[in-house]
Amino acid sequence: MGIGAGAMMQSPQKRIPLMGLLIALSMPALAVTDTGDDAARWELLQDMYFKDRPVELAGDRLRIDAPARAHDAALVPVRVEVDPSLRLKTLSLLVDKNPVPLAATIRFGPASASSSIETRVRVNEYTNLHVVGETQDGRLLMAAAYVKAAGGCSAPAVKDPQEAMARLGRIKVKLPEMLPPGSPATAQVMISHPNSSGLQFDQVSRTYIPAHYVQSILIRSGGQTVLEADTDISIAEDPNLRFSFVPTAGGSLEVVSHDTKGATFTQTVPLAPGDKGD
């Protein structure tokens, strides 16, 4: 298991209860200018997920882009840009003030063409986002961005619950029109899943909807690993990953995903022109 997984990436029975972690990290909501508290919280998260390992500022080698003020706190787009010359072993994405801050830990394989990724997260209150990349020689590089958004973890799902369950686990893969073997290409994987956080309230039953979310995504190209992702409730509903990989002649792109109820979802598409999967 990669860096940053810690207790949050264990089996559901062994995971720290969400409300327990929420209490452990609870601090009053602060203004953007209160950087002292933000720094203290980040120190706490560094100790929780990276122990005593030093974390360096990445400078131009690693950057996280997110909207300064999100249009929808439950669907906040995040792009992590990594210098092409910098090949990472792992990438950890954190939403500092979320009940479960660690949104995803991604491990890159031999078929990865770049360590840059795009996804969407939930943001529960005004917060810093941090991304920490582990280099091949074991150094940790960090970048941050501030996002103004609130209520993303408790916001109701966008889709009708029955519609969402009818499409549960369907995987769509988007590929570029041209896929020259051996040349880097960008692909997008979308998994239909409500990714229930456990903090959303059902107005009909008057109870909280149990947590039910995608917890792992494996992507292979021509049988070789592109990336493996451990994910949690801070990833938005219908998990979405955009990444770069190296296609192989006559090969295929395979996606395998598991959720917290033990379900497995798969999709395999040929590495040929056009959008694939549904």
Salt bridges, closest charged atoms under 4 A:
ASP38 OD1 - LYS97 NZ 3.49
GLU56 OE1 - ARG139 NH2 2.97
ASP65 OD2 - ARG63 NH2 3.23
ASP65 OD2 - ARG79 NH2 3.10
GLU81 OE1 - ARG63 NH2 2.70
GLU81 OE2 - ARG79 NE 2.75
ASP96 OD2 - HIS130 ND1 2.93
GLU118 OE2 - ARG242 NE 3.69
GLU134 OE2 - ARG53 NH2 3.15
GLU134 OE2 - LYS89 NZ 3.85
ASP230 OD2 - ARG107 NH1 2.82
ASP232 OD1 - ARG15 NH2 2.99
ASP238 OD2 - LYS159 NZ 3.17
GLU254 OE1 - ARG220 NH1 3.09
ASP259 OD2 - HIS193 NE2 2.97
ASP259 OD2 - HIS212 NE2 2.67
ASP278 OD1 - ARG167 NH2 3.68
